[in-house]
């Protein structure tokens, strides 16, 4: 969580300095939920993270080097300098590059899980992340309906941050709670306080275990608040101050740190050392990537990543 937070902050700084093309989207306030997903999954599982899932990506095995290379457009990164920011991944390792955050990745995870089924690969789980806004899309409905009918081991994690960009929940859906939608598809629904790391670890862990045990799709809805704008271009002025000061607006990182100190699992000196180590790692890697050459438009062979010498796994 700490590494993801500091890495996000570094990307924001680089964006404001004009060093990053495209958008930068921070996971501030969502790290507890995100990291719980990455930690609950095993090798062989499928993971489709979204724009605020830096913590989950790192927990699932992404390196800081791959993340920085993608944001800065290095041809040595996993996307070979062909795509920026959040559209990155390694499909052979079950880490899917994001197409869109509006429900599109659920059907992709379904496809991977069906492929596992056809190939007689058992015991795997697929996790797809969504925001509350994506639950209002046709992609969400169609994919979740398919997963329910096929009884796929899908874990659908909704970060209910109360706003679809700037549209509040009250203007998005009429049901009392998003988790109520699970019953309509005949699947299990779970709710959790997205600001509480312990609660997220328990709820996400149980849902993943249930899916792995053959109990079909699991829908998790975590209540939290995005502690920043939709992207670094957005000041989030539409979020009421009262909501920011509510329990939903708690900073999950601070909540986790307070629990660590309260339970005496570590002291302040250790926490400060973790922060310093993470910051040093990030600065070292950013400096390294900034020295790497950018793609040369006159020399590049602009083929798709799935063809020729750009195939995944190339050393």
Secondary structure, 3 states (H helix, E strand, C coil): CHHHHHHHHHHHHHHHCCCCCCCCCCCCCCHHHHHHHHHHCCCCCEEECCCCCHHHHHHHCCCHHHHHHHHCCECCCCCCCCCCCCCCCEHHHCECCCCCCCCHHHHHHHHHHHHHHHCCCCCCCEEEEEEHHHHHCHHHHHHHHHHHHHCCCEEEEEEECCEECCEEHHHCCCCCCHHHHHHHHCCEEEEEECCCHHHHHHHHHHHHHHHHCCCCCEEEEEECCCCCCCCCCCCCCCCCHHHHCCHHHCCHHHHHHHHHHHCCCCCHHHHHHHHHHHHHHHHHHHHHHHCCCECCCCCCCCCCCCCHHHCCCCC
